[in-house]
Amino acid sequence: MNIHTDLIKSKRFTSSIEPSVLKHSQEYRVLATLRYLFPTQFESMNIGETPDLQDLENSVGIEVTSAVKEDDMIASRIFSELCQGEPEEIEKRKEIIKKCGYSCSLLKGEKYAISSSGTSDEEKLFFQDSIRKKVKKLPRYRTKFTTVGLAILLPEIPTSYVEAHLSKWISDSFKGIGNSFDFIYVISHRFCIYYDVQTNGIEKHTLTQDESNLLSTIGRMTAEGELSLMDKEWL
């Protein structure tokens, strides 16, 4: 992945993403993140259907989902617009972010940050529900692939409590359920966590805010047809 090209660094979106391409944008963002962090492991992985990401050569499939409430999505979108928009729009966008249950503050270097005022119980509920919904589709995935994983996109601003309790939340999600994924990736703006369901092993890989923004930009541009998997950004 070549995420630091002039095309990506200078890209500014002038409108919100269309609902019809949002899911594809999430899929491409996950694929971009995995290829960026693990280039050799995921060089054969591509977008597919049922599940969303497919490596036919190695018989690995990954379904993509998000543990995001509607307010989280709105806050994330408005925050992105705030960071890229005109100064006169800042206060208006900060007010929208506040109504979604987030606070917005100015950091050093004229950069903004937002944080959630939601509870850990709410985050746990949405996170585990996102897993259980996808478990129901596992038998269909198993007919096509030997190894099947799940990639979960978290809200742009997960609390530190979430990060500390992810492994337990995942293991609890499979209690009383016969089927389970082989592995799970949890991706947020500041990390990508790998969880081995069989061994309960966990690996964390950090992402900077700039890296995450560029990967998200590549995902959206690809979903909207401005990039293809053959472009240099993906190679």
KOLNUZA-994287 format. One line per 2 residues: number of its first residue (from 1); for each residue x, y, z of N, C-alpha, C. Coordinates in pm, 1 decimal, decimal comma, m for minus. Example, Ala and Ser with C-alpha at 12.3 -4.5 7.8 and 13.67 -1.06 7.14 Angstrom:
1) 1319,0:m569,0:780,0:1230,0:m450,0:780,0:1320,0:m330,0:780,0  1285,0:m225,0:708,0:1367,0:m106,0:714,0:1290,0:3,0:787,0;
END
This chain:
1) 83,3:m119,6:0,0:0,0:0,0:0,0:87,4:125,5:0,0  55,1:218,0:m89,9:122,7:347,4:m93,7:21,1:454,6:m54,0;
3) 8,7:478,5:74,8:m97,9:566,1:123,2:m58,2:713,4:125,5  69,6:742,3:109,9:116,2:880,6:122,3:136,8:948,3:m12,9;
5) 58,4:912,4:m112,8:70,7:977,1:m243,0:6,8:1115,7:m238,3  45,9:1201,3:m330,6:m10,1:1336,9:m335,7:m161,0:1332,6:m357,1;
7) m207,2:1237,0:m437,3:m350,1:1225,5:m464,6:m429,0:1203,6:m336,2  m380,6:1116,1:m250,5:m452,6:1083,6:m127,2:m437,7:1194,8:m24,3;
9) m317,7:1248,3:m9,8:m294,1:1351,5:91,8:m368,0:1481,7:60,9  m392,9:1507,7:m66,7:m459,2:1633,0:m104,4:m610,0:1617,0:m123,3;
11) m660,6:1496,3:m110,3:m802,3:1471,7:m134,7:m888,6:1537,2:m27,2  m990,9:1610,6:m72,0:m1089,0:1670,2:17,6:m1228,4:1636,8:m34,6;
13) m1308,2:1572,9:47,7:m1444,1:1538,8:7,5:m1534,8:1659,1:31,0  m1619,7:1687,7:m65,5:m1706,5:1805,1:m56,7:m1847,5:1771,2:m11,6;
15) m1876,6:1643,0:5,6:m2010,1:1602,3:50,5:m1999,7:1471,9:128,0  m2106,5:1439,4:197,7:m2109,4:1315,6:274,7:m2115,4:1196,0:180,8;
17) m2068,2:1083,0:227,6:m2070,8:962,1:146,7:m2214,0:914,2:127,3  m2246,3:867,8:9,0:m2380,4:818,6:m19,8:m2404,7:686,0:52,4;
19) m2524,0:668,2:109,1:m2555,0:542,5:179,3:m2533,3:418,9:92,9  m2553,9:432,4:m38,3:m2543,1:317,3:m127,9:m2400,5:264,6:m141,0;
21) m2301,6:347,0:m109,6:m2161,5:302,6:m121,4:m2091,8:293,0:14,6  m2165,8:321,3:122,4:m2104,7:320,3:255,6:m2047,1:184,0:291,3;
23) m2124,4:77,2:268,0:m2076,8:m57,1:303,0:m1951,3:m92,8:224,0  m1950,7:m62,0:95,0:m1832,5:m90,7:13,6:m1712,7:m8,4:60,9;
25) m1737,4:114,5:103,3:m1629,8:197,9:155,4:m1568,8:135,6:280,7  m1653,0:79,8:366,1:m1604,4:12,2:486,7:m1522,2:m111,4:450,7;
27) m1568,7:m186,7:352,2:m1496,3:m307,0:309,4:m1358,4:m271,0:254,6  m1353,9:m168,5:170,0:m1224,9:m126,7:113,9:m1134,3:m68,1:221,5;
29) m1192,7:m1,3:319,4:m1110,8:51,7:428,9:m1046,4:m62,1:507,4  m1122,9:m166,0:535,7:m1067,7:m281,7:606,9:m958,1:m347,5:524,0;
31) m986,0:m368,2:394,8:m886,6:m430,6:307,7:m759,7:m346,0:301,6  m775,2:m214,9:290,4:m658,9:m125,9:285,8:m578,6:m133,9:415,4;
33) m648,0:m138,0:527,7:m580,2:m145,7:657,5:m502,2:m275,8:671,2  m564,5:m386,4:632,3:m498,4:m516,5:643,5:m379,0:m526,3:548,9;
35) m394,8:m477,9:427,3:m282,3:m481,1:332,7:m169,3:m388,1:377,3  m205,1:m277,9:439,0:m104,1:m182,5:486,0:m23,1:m240,1:601,6;
37) m91,5:m303,6:696,7:m23,5:m357,4:814,6:40,9:m493,4:789,1  m22,0:m573,5:701,0:26,0:m710,1:675,3:32,9:m734,2:524,3;
39) 122,5:m666,6:454,1:124,5:m669,8:307,3:138,7:m808,4:246,5  222,3:m892,8:302,8:241,9:m1027,2:247,2:122,2:m1116,5:273,8;
41) 69,1:m1109,5:392,6:m40,4:m1196,8:433,3:m167,6:m1172,2:353,6  m191,1:m1046,9:313,2:m318,4:m1014,0:249,2:m303,9:m967,2:104,5;
43) m193,3:m997,7:40,2:m174,5:m954,2:m97,6:m270,3:m1023,4:m193,9  m322,5:m1140,9:m155,7:m416,0:m1214,0:m241,6:m561,5:m1189,5:m203,5;
45) m584,9:m1107,8:m101,2:m720,3:m1080,8:m54,2:m785,2:m972,7:m139,7  m909,9:m996,7:m180,8:m982,7:m900,9:m262,5:m1126,7:m889,8:m214,5;
47) m1197,0:m790,8:m267,4:m1338,1:m773,4:m235,4:m1419,1:m883,4:m303,4  m1516,3:m938,0:m230,0:m1603,2:m1040,9:m285,6:m1742,9:m1026,9:m228,4;
49) m1819,3:m1133,1:m235,3:m1952,5:m1134,8:m175,6:m1969,7:m1264,9:m99,7  m2022,1:m1252,1:21,4:m2052,3:m1368,8:105,7:m1933,4:m1462,7:120,1;
51) m1831,2:m1426,6:194,8:m1815,4:m1303,2:272,2:m1757,2:m1188,7:190,8  m1738,8:m1076,2:256,5:m1702,9:m952,2:187,1:m1561,2:m950,6:131,7;
53) m1465,4:m1010,3:203,7:m1326,3:m1017,4:158,9:m1289,4:m1162,8:136,0  m1222,4:m1190,8:22,6:m1195,8:m1330,1:m13,5:m1054,3:m1348,1:m67,2;
55) m987,9:m1448,1:m13,6:m857,9:m1492,3:m64,5:m878,8:m1633,9:m117,1  m909,3:m1644,8:m246,1:m940,7:m1774,7:m305,2:m819,2:m1865,9:m307,3;
57) m702,4:m1807,5:m322,7:m579,1:m1885,7:m330,3:m552,1:m1962,2:m201,2  m580,9:m1899,2:m87,7:m553,0:m1960,7:42,6:m678,6:m2003,8:117,1;
59) m794,0:m1993,3:51,1:m922,7:m2034,3:108,3:m952,2:m1964,9:240,9  m936,9:m1830,8:238,7:m965,4:m1749,3:357,1:m1071,8:m1645,6:321,4;
61) m1174,5:m1636,7:403,6:m1278,3:m1536,6:384,1:m1294,0:m1451,6:508,9  m1325,0:m1324,0:489,9:m1345,7:m1232,7:602,5:m1473,7:m1153,2:579,4;
63) m1564,9:m1160,4:674,0:m1685,0:m1077,7:669,5:m1655,8:m945,5:740,3  m1713,0:m836,8:688,0:m1689,9:m703,8:744,0:m1819,1:m651,1:805,2;
65) m1809,2:m598,2:925,3:m1924,8:m537,5:990,1:m1878,6:m416,8:1070,5  m1973,2:m344,8:1126,9:m1938,3:m228,2:1208,7:m2018,9:m229,1:1337,1;
67) m1953,0:m193,7:1446,3:m2020,0:m182,1:1576,2:m2040,8:m34,0:1603,1  m2127,6:25,2:1522,1:m2142,4:170,0:1523,9:m2289,5:208,1:1529,5;
69) m2325,0:293,3:1624,0:m2458,9:348,9:1630,3:m2471,6:462,5:1529,0  m2595,3:499,5:1497,5:m2617,3:606,0:1399,4:m2551,7:736,6:1443,7;
71) m2561,9:769,0:1572,4:m2499,6:892,5:1621,3:m2347,7:887,8:1606,9  m2289,8:766,9:1624,8:m2145,3:752,6:1606,4:m2105,9:785,1:1462,8;
73) m2185,7:734,2:1368,2:m2156,1:756,6:1227,4:m2167,4:905,0:1192,5  m2271,7:969,9:1246,6:m2289,5:1112,5:1219,6:m2173,6:1192,7:1277,3;
75) m2137,9:1162,2:1403,4:m2028,2:1234,4:1468,1:m1897,6:1216,3:1392,2  m1872,8:1093,3:1345,8:m1750,5:1065,1:1271,0:m1746,8:1144,3:1140,7;
77) m1860,5:1146,8:1070,1:m1866,2:1218,2:942,3:m1848,2:1369,0:962,3  m1917,7:1424,0:1060,8:m1908,6:1567,9:1084,9:m1768,9:1606,9:1132,4;
79) m1706,8:1519,7:1212,7:m1570,8:1548,4:1258,7:m1474,1:1552,4:1140,5  m1492,4:1459,8:1046,2:m1408,4:1459,0:926,6:m1427,8:1587,9:846,9;
81) m1554,0:1633,2:835,9:m1582,5:1757,7:764,8:m1522,8:1877,3:838,6  m1527,3:1872,7:972,3:m1470,3:1981,0:1052,6:m1320,6:1994,7:1026,4;
83) m1252,2:1881,7:1019,6:m1106,7:1883,1:1000,1:m1067,4:1932,5:861,3  m1158,3:1915,7:764,5:m1126,2:1952,8:627,4:m1193,4:2082,3:583,1;
85) m1293,5:2127,7:662,5:m1377,7:2236,9:617,6:m1325,0:2376,5:644,3  m1411,6:2475,0:615,4:m1376,4:2615,3:633,0:m1390,7:2656,3:779,5;
87) m1309,3:2751,9:825,6:m1312,4:2795,9:966,1:m1449,7:2842,6:1012,8  m1526,1:2907,9:923,4:m1655,9:2961,2:964,7:m1758,9:2851,7:993,9;
89) m1730,5:2728,8:953,5:m1822,9:2618,0:976,2:m1790,5:2540,1:1103,1  m1681,2:2574,1:1170,4:m1634,4:2494,3:1284,0:m1736,9:2488,7:1396,3;
91) m1787,9:2603,7:1439,9:m1880,7:2606,1:1553,4:m2009,6:2531,0:1522,4  m2057,3:2543,4:1399,9:m2178,2:2472,7:1359,3:m2157,7:2322,1:1368,0;
93) m2043,2:2274,8:1321,3:m2015,6:2131,6:1322,4:m1988,5:2081,5:1464,4  m1925,1:2163,2:1546,7:m1902,1:2124,8:1685,8:m2034,9:2104,4:1758,2;
95) m2133,9:2185,0:1725,8:m2265,2:2171,8:1789,3:m2333,4:2041,7:1748,0  m2320,3:2004,0:1621,2:m2377,9:1877,1:1575,0:m2310,4:1760,5:1645,8;
97) m2178,9:1766,2:1657,8:m2103,2:1661,2:1726,7:m2149,4:1649,1:1871,4  m2171,8:1761,5:1937,3:m2217,3:1761,7:2076,6:m2353,3:1694,5:2090,1;
99) m2444,3:1719,9:1995,5:m2577,7:1660,6:1999,8:m2573,2:1509,3:1981,3  m2465,2:1458,8:1923,2:m2449,1:1314,1:1903,8:m2387,9:1245,9:2026,2;
101) m2361,7:1322,6:2131,2:m2308,4:1264,1:2253,3:m2157,6:1267,0:2263,7  m2094,6:1357,1:2187,3:m1948,8:1368,7:2188,7:m1908,2:1510,0:2228,4;
103) m1788,7:1521,8:2281,6:m1731,1:1653,4:2307,4:m1618,0:1677,1:2208,6  m1595,7:1803,1:2174,5:m1494,2:1839,2:2075,5:m1402,4:1944,3:2136,1;
105) m1272,2:1920,4:2129,4:m1177,3:2013,1:2190,0:m1060,3:2039,2:2095,9  m999,7:2155,2:2111,6:m886,5:2195,9:2029,1:m756,5:2154,6:2095,7;
107) m671,9:2084,7:2020,3:m542,1:2041,8:2070,8:m433,5:2136,0:2020,5  m309,9:2105,9:2055,5:m198,1:2185,0:2006,5:m184,7:2169,6:1855,1;
109) m139,3:2273,9:1790,4:m119,0:2265,9:1646,7:m245,5:2284,5:1566,8  m348,1:2345,1:1628,0:m474,4:2372,2:1559,8:m547,4:2245,7:1516,3;
111) m524,4:2135,1:1584,7:m594,3:2011,4:1553,8:m703,6:1986,3:1656,7  m813,7:1926,4:1609,5:m925,9:1897,9:1697,6:m929,7:1749,5:1733,1;
113) m992,2:1720,9:1846,2:m1014,0:1582,6:1888,5:m1153,7:1573,4:1946,8  m1217,3:1457,4:1932,9:m1348,1:1437,3:1994,1:m1344,6:1312,5:2080,5;
115) m1429,3:1311,9:2180,1:m1436,9:1197,4:2270,7:m1582,3:1167,9:2301,5  m1610,0:1042,0:2333,1:m1747,3:997,7:2354,3:m1789,6:1015,6:2498,8;
117) m1917,7:1047,1:2516,7:m1974,8:1051,6:2650,7:m2064,3:931,1:2675,3  m2058,5:831,9:2584,9:m2138,6:711,4:2599,8:m2085,9:622,0:2710,0;
119) m2164,7:520,9:2745,5:m2125,3:430,6:2853,5:m2061,7:304,9:2797,6  m1982,2:237,8:2881,0:m1917,4:114,3:2838,6:m2019,9:5,3:2811,0;
121) m2131,8:5,3:2882,8:m2236,4:m94,8:2860,1:m2295,7:m80,4:2720,6  m2315,0:43,3:2676,0:m2367,0:66,2:2541,6:m2269,0:16,2:2436,6;
123) m2143,1:45,1:2456,1:m2040,4:2,3:2361,2:m2030,5:m149,7:2357,0  m2037,9:m213,2:2472,1:m2032,6:m359,1:2479,7:m2150,7:m421,1:2406,4;
125) m2269,7:m366,3:2427,0:m2390,4:m419,2:2363,7:m2380,0:m415,1:2212,4  m2341,4:m301,2:2157,6:m2332,2:m287,8:2012,6:m2220,3:m373,7:1955,7;
127) m2110,8:m382,9:2027,5:m1997,6:m463,3:1981,8:m2035,5:m611,0:1973,8  m2092,3:m665,3:2081,3:m2127,3:m807,5:2083,7:m2241,0:m838,6:1987,5;
129) m2334,1:m746,3:1972,5:m2444,5:m768,2:1879,5:m2394,0:m775,9:1736,2  m2292,3:m697,7:1702,5:m2236,5:m700,5:1567,1:m2174,6:m836,2:1536,6;
131) m2119,6:m902,9:1638,6:m2061,6:m1036,3:1620,7:m2171,0:m1140,5:1604,9  m2269,2:m1139,2:1693,6:m2374,1:m1242,0:1694,5:m2456,4:m1240,8:1566,3;
133) m2478,2:m1122,9:1510,2:m2553,5:m1115,4:1385,0:m2479,9:m1186,1:1271,7  m2348,9:m1174,2:1268,9:m2270,6:m1234,7:1161,7:m2248,1:m1384,1:1182,9;
135) m2250,0:m1430,1:1308,7:m2231,5:m1572,8:1336,8:m2339,0:m1656,1:1266,9  m2457,5:m1600,2:1253,2:m2568,0:m1672,6:1189,8:m2536,9:m1709,5:1044,7;
137) m2447,5:m1634,8:981,3:m2414,8:m1659,4:840,9:m2294,1:m1751,6:822,9  m2233,2:m1793,5:934,0:m2111,1:m1873,9:925,7:m2125,3:m2001,7:844,0;
139) m2233,9:m2079,5:859,7:m2245,0:m2203,2:781,0:m2232,7:m2179,4:630,3  m2286,3:m2067,3:583,4:m2277,1:m2035,2:441,0:m2132,6:m2006,0:401,2;
141) m2059,8:m1935,0:488,1:m1920,1:m1903,5:458,9:m1833,5:m2029,3:459,7  m1863,9:m2121,2:550,2:m1783,2:m2243,2:565,5:m1790,8:m2333,6:442,4;
143) m1896,7:m2322,9:365,3:m1907,2:m2405,5:244,9:m1809,7:m2360,7:136,3  m1757,7:m2238,2:148,5:m1669,5:m2182,6:46,0:m1524,0:m2171,8:90,3;
145) m1502,9:m2153,0:221,9:m1368,1:m2123,4:270,1:m1331,5:m2208,5:390,7  m1205,6:m2249,3:394,9:m1155,5:m2329,5:506,6:m1141,8:m2246,1:633,1;
147) m1094,4:m2123,9:618,4:m1074,6:m2033,2:731,6:m1162,0:m1909,9:712,3  m1237,6:m1875,7:816,5:m1330,1:m1762,8:806,6:m1310,7:m1668,8:925,6;
149) m1291,9:m1541,9:896,8:m1273,4:m1442,2:1001,4:m1375,8:m1330,9:992,4  m1371,9:m1244,6:1090,4:m1461,9:m1129,7:1096,9:m1378,9:m1004,3:1122,3;
151) m1409,4:m897,2:1051,4:m1344,6:m767,8:1074,5:m1450,1:m669,6:1122,9  m1426,1:m609,8:1239,4:m1522,6:m518,8:1300,7:m1465,1:m377,9:1303,2;
153) m1538,5:m284,7:1244,4:m1500,4:m144,0:1251,1:m1565,3:m81,5:1373,6  m1484,1:m21,8:1458,4:m1535,1:47,5:1576,2:m1564,3:192,8:1541,7;
155) m1638,9:262,9:1629,4:m1654,9:407,5:1611,6:m1517,8:473,1:1604,3  m1511,7:588,0:1542,4:m1383,0:655,6:1527,2:m1316,2:685,8:1661,0;
157) m1396,8:693,8:1767,9:m1340,9:735,0:1896,5:m1381,4:636,1:2005,9  m1334,2:512,2:2002,8:m1366,8:418,7:2110,8:m1299,3:461,6:2240,2;
159) m1364,5:435,6:2352,7:m1304,3:471,6:2480,8:m1191,6:374,9:2513,9  m1105,7:415,3:2606,6:m996,0:328,5:2649,0:m1049,1:203,0:2716,7;
161) m1167,1:213,0:2777,3:m1228,7:96,7:2841,8:m1256,9:m11,8:2738,2  m1305,4:29,3:2622,3:m1334,3:m66,3:2514,9:m1208,7:m142,7:2477,0;
163) m1102,6:m70,7:2452,6:m977,1:m132,8:2410,5:m927,9:m234,9:2512,2  m945,5:m205,0:2640,1:m895,5:m292,5:2746,1:m979,5:m418,5:2763,8;
165) m1104,7:m415,7:2717,3:m1195,0:m527,8:2742,7:m1238,5:m602,0:2616,4  m1177,8:m571,6:2503,6:m1220,8:m632,0:2377,5:m1213,5:m784,3:2379,4;
167) m1104,5:m841,0:2430,3:m1087,7:m986,6:2425,8:m1197,6:m1057,6:2504,4  m1234,4:m1004,5:2620,0:m1341,1:m1066,1:2699,4:m1475,8:m1050,0:2630,8;
169) m1500,3:m933,2:2572,7:m1625,4:m911,8:2501,3:m1639,9:m1010,2:2385,7  m1530,0:m1035,9:2316,5:m1534,6:m1130,1:2204,4:m1563,2:m1271,2:2254,0;
171) m1489,1:m1317,7:2353,2:m1507,9:m1454,5:2403,3:m1647,8:m1473,3:2460,3  m1700,7:m1372,5:2528,1:m1836,3:m1381,8:2583,1:m1941,6:m1389,2:2473,1;
173) m1911,4:m1331,6:2358,0:m2007,9:m1330,6:2247,0:m2037,1:m1470,1:2194,8  m1941,1:m1562,7:2210,0:m1956,3:m1697,4:2155,1:m2007,9:m1798,5:2257,6;
175) m2032,7:m1754,7:2380,0:m2083,0:m1847,0:2481,6:m2222,2:m1896,8:2444,0  m2239,8:m2028,1:2447,9:m2368,1:m2087,2:2414,0:m2395,1:m2096,3:2265,4;
177) m2295,3:m2061,5:2183,4:m2309,8:m2067,3:2037,5:m2215,9:m2173,8:1982,7  m2267,7:m2263,3:1901,2:m2185,8:m2372,5:1849,1:m2081,3:m2327,1:1749,9;
179) m2114,7:m2227,0:1669,6:m2022,7:m2179,4:1566,4:m1942,5:m2059,3:1615,5  m1823,8:m2043,8:1560,8:m1744,7:m1924,4:1589,9:m1649,3:m1899,3:1473,9;
181) m1609,5:m1775,3:1459,3:m1510,0:m1740,9:1358,5:m1373,6:m1792,2:1402,1  m1282,5:m1807,5:1307,2:m1146,9:m1851,8:1340,1:m1064,0:m1738,1:1398,8;
183) m1090,5:m1617,9:1353,1:m1017,5:m1501,2:1403,1:m1103,0:m1377,2:1384,5  m1067,5:m1272,6:1456,2:m1139,9:m1146,0:1447,0:m1039,1:m1031,1:1445,0;
185) m1060,0:m937,9:1352,4:m985,0:m812,5:1352,4:m1078,4:m701,8:1400,6  m1030,0:m620,4:1491,3:m1105,0:m504,4:1539,3:m1025,9:m379,9:1500,7;
187) m1089,3:m294,0:1422,0:m1018,3:m179,4:1364,7:m1083,0:m48,8:1409,0  m1002,2:40,8:1461,7:m1047,3:176,0:1494,5:m947,9:274,8:1434,7;
189) m964,9:402,1:1466,5:m875,4:502,2:1407,8:m735,8:496,4:1466,3  m716,8:427,0:1579,8:m583,6:426,9:1640,5:m521,5:288,8:1657,0;
191) m593,2:182,9:1619,8:m534,4:49,6:1632,8:m605,4:m52,1:1544,0  m536,6:m162,4:1523,7:m594,2:m281,6:1461,3:m556,3:m397,8:1551,7;
193) m656,5:m462,4:1609,8:m633,2:m571,8:1703,0:m671,7:m704,1:1638,0  m581,7:m801,3:1646,8:m607,7:m936,6:1597,1:m637,9:m1026,9:1715,9;
195) m748,6:m1102,3:1705,9:m787,9:m1193,1:1813,7:m804,0:m1333,4:1757,0  m727,9:m1429,6:1810,6:m738,2:m1569,8:1771,7:m844,8:m1634,7:1858,9;
197) m955,3:m1673,1:1798,3:m1069,0:m1725,0:1874,9:m1035,4:m1855,4:1945,3  m953,4:m1940,1:1882,9:m922,7:m2071,0:1940,6:m830,3:m2060,6:2061,7;
199) m732,9:m1973,8:2056,8:m632,6:m1964,7:2164,1:m653,4:m1845,3:2256,9  m748,0:m1758,2:2221,1:m768,7:m1632,4:2294,0:m646,1:m1541,3:2286,7;
201) m558,8:m1567,3:2189,8:m441,3:m1482,7:2171,1:m478,9:m1349,9:2108,3  m406,9:m1245,7:2145,4:m439,9:m1112,2:2096,1:m312,3:m1036,8:2058,9;
203) m316,4:m967,1:1944,2:m204,2:m885,4:1898,1:m257,2:m746,8:1862,6  m185,0:m645,4:1904,6:m227,2:m508,3:1876,8:m126,0:m437,7:1787,8;
205) m177,8:m371,7:1684,1:m95,1:m291,8:1594,1:m151,3:m149,4:1594,6  m67,0:m53,0:1622,9:m113,7:85,0:1634,3:m117,7:154,5:1498,6;
207) m205,6:252,3:1488,2:m217,6:337,6:1370,8:m215,6:482,7:1416,9  m149,3:568,1:1341,5:m156,7:710,7:1371,4:m285,9:766,7:1312,8;
209) m324,7:885,2:1359,5:m444,3:949,2:1306,3:m429,9:973,7:1156,5  m312,0:1016,8:1113,0:m289,1:1042,3:970,6:m301,3:914,1:888,9;
211) m242,0:805,1:937,9:m251,8:677,8:867,1:m396,9:634,7:853,5  m471,4:644,8:962,1:m611,5:604,5:959,8:m692,5:689,2:862,6;
213) m669,7:820,8:863,3:m741,7:909,6:772,0:m710,7:876,6:626,6  m583,6:850,0:596,8:m544,7:818,5:459,3:m603,6:685,4:414,3;
215) m605,6:586,4:502,8:m664,5:456,3:470,0:m814,7:469,1:447,4  m881,2:550,9:528,1:m1024,2:574,7:509,4:m1050,3:645,4:376,9;
217) m963,6:739,7:343,0:m976,6:811,2:216,3:m962,4:715,9:98,3  m864,7:627,7:104,4:m846,0:528,8:m2,0:m968,6:438,7:m12,9;
219) m1023,1:397,1:101,2:m1141,5:312,7:100,0:m1258,7:380,1:32,5  m1283,9:504,8:68,3:m1397,1:576,3:9,3:m1374,1:605,1:m138,5;
221) m1254,7:649,6:m175,0:m1226,7:680,1:m315,3:m1240,7:555,9:m402,3  m1202,5:440,8:m350,2:m1215,8:316,6:m426,5:m1362,0:278,0:m440,0;
223) m1438,5:291,8:m332,5:m1581,0:258,8:m337,2:m1656,0:350,1:m433,3  m1611,3:475,6:m443,5:m1677,7:571,7:m531,1:m1622,0:571,4:m673,0;
225) m1526,2:482,5:m701,3:m1475,9:466,6:m836,9:m1361,8:558,1:m875,7  m1308,3:635,3:m781,3:m1196,0:723,5:m812,3:m1062,8:649,1:m811,2;
227) m1059,8:533,8:m747,7:m941,9:447,3:m744,8:m983,1:305,3:m778,3  m886,6:226,4:m823,4:m908,2:83,1:m842,3:m796,0:8,2:m772,1;
229) m814,0:m120,9:m755,3:m712,6:m201,9:m688,3:m584,3:m213,3:m769,7  m587,5:m166,3:m893,9:m468,6:m168,7:m978,1:m388,3:m39,1:m968,3;
231) m442,5:62,3:m903,0:m370,5:188,9:m889,1:m255,9:175,0:m789,7  m158,2:265,3:m801,5:m35,7:253,0:m721,1:m61,5:261,4:m571,8;
233) m170,7:328,7:m532,4:m201,7:337,9:m390,0:m226,5:200,9:m328,7  m274,4:107,4:m409,0:m306,2:m26,8:m359,0:m190,0:m124,3:m374,8;
235) m84,9:m84,0:m441,6:24,3:m176,5:m472,2:140,8:m161,8:m375,0;
END
